[in-house]
Amino acid sequence: MKFRAKITGKGCLELFIHVSCTVARLAKVCVLRVRPDSLCFSPAGFHGLREAGLWCEVRRGAFQQFRMEGASEDLDEIHLELTAEHLSRAARSAAGASSLKLQLTHRRRPCLTVAVELASSLGRARSVVHDLPVQVLPRGAWRACLPPSLRAADASIYLPRWRTLRSIVERMANVGDHVLVEANLRGRMTLSMETEVVSIKSYFKNLGNPPESAGAPPNRDLESMVQVRVDNRKLLQFLEGQQINPTMALCNIWDNSLLQLVLVQEDVSLQYFIPAL
């Protein structure tokens, strides 16, 4: 198995730094799934949708060089388990750098080597190298790294302005542990929470629904609200932790079952699942 990739350019470097930091904020240990066309981050030891989980894909377009050879011709993938904070710390050292290289190496044990090329004050390039210990996962463990396969959501809606949403959830988290998220196919969304002494509800309208929502059954009441109650801390953790600047932010709800938040940028897609309480 072989893997080597290189990132150059300020925009691509900042994107990889933001992705690495986002993953580290939401998972202590992650699996880096190397495919011919992308790098995918997934939670390690995922036990199904009974717990919150993050999946993130960085497509090949974010890399100036990308070469890999998988376990075999039929299974052209590599799965590496590593501490997310180690990768985040190594990536952050590339702030202001000219390039960042990733390579699967062997330093007495398998490592993901992150080599950062920096320009010194004298105009001479210098390198900072991080050897991150990894565990190469056997094929039998690969299935657990795949994102959940789900039926179409009961409601899909575009999210409101990120800063506004985060501020509302933060205030609710200071009052209670749970938040009820509701949405319909007319672009309406509400966030609410209630305790013995206080009740809070925020309303959003005209958010819009993605085109695939137009395929709802003919007898479906488009005004009816679909709901899911989730852990406020998990929702806030994601709203505060993600650092990419998405061109699309979407909320999918499976009634009283699951909340999925999807962020899409040109070369990055990220999805976060929070199960119902």
Beta strands, then each sheet from edge to edge (+ up, - down):
strand 1: 2-8
strand 2: 29-35
strand 3: 38-43
strand 4: 53-59
strand 5: 65-69
strand 6: 78-83
strand 7: 99-106
strand 8: 110-119
strand 9: 125-133
strand 10: 135-136
strand 11: 155-158
strand 12: 178-183
strand 13: 189-194
strand 14: 199-204
strand 15: 226-231
strand 16: 248-254
strand 17: 258-265
strand 18: 268-275
sheet 1: 5+ 1- 7+ 8- 9+
sheet 2: 10+ 6- 2+ 3- 4+ 18- 17+ 16- 11+
sheet 3: 14+ 13- 12+ 15-
end
